[in-house]
Amino acid sequence: MLHYCKIRFASLARHFQIPTLRRLARREDGVAAVEFGLVVVPFLAMLFAIIETSLIFFAGQTLETATADASRLIMTGQAQAQSYSATEFKNAVCSHVFGLFDCQNKLQVDVRTYGYTDFNSAKAAKPIDDKGNLVNDFGFKPGGPGCIVVARVMYPWPVWVPQLGIKLADLSGNQRLLMATAAFRNEPYGAQTSC
């Protein structure tokens, strides 16, 4: 009896095995789920990269606008008349940035004067060393009437996409340096002094 059951079971298994495999090969119910499983990781990586790149551009434009607005205080002589310090100029920049930045703790300003005649000597490059660290040799010298001034405002923006293999960071620690620069000649708001 046992021998008969084994034979009968083997015959039934062979009988159901081939048609079942054929039926399974023809089924297309789970194709969409399998295809989505193959595509979802690259799709989400691309989506996050697009969102982060958009945020970086938006934050950069916000910083540019805030720098241009605050630099007008120097260009028109208002900052010099009120004896602004670097902190007060930073506060003027931060007053134009709403909620996007940790402005008071991370924003850095550098305002330098470059004489009366030569815009070519103005320094506007990113202050990053070869190891990706921010070189902090910043000062605040707004100059007098007619002086050429370069105001640079820097903010280390955190970047999350490098974990996905996309190179957006230029500072150490997965940060991108957002830098806004305003180069201008101070208006003749008073008697010309040395720059």
Secondary structure, 3 states (H helix, E strand, C coil): CHHHHHHHHHHHHHHHHHHHHHHHHHCCCCHHHHHHHHHHHHHHHHHHHHHHHHHHHHHHHHHHHHHHHHHHHHHCCHHHHCCCCHHHHHHHHHCCCCCCCCHHHHCEEEEEECCCCCHHHCCCCCCECCCCCECCCCCECCCCCCCEEEEEEEEEEECCHHHHCCCCCCECCCEEEEEEEEEEECCCCCCCCCC
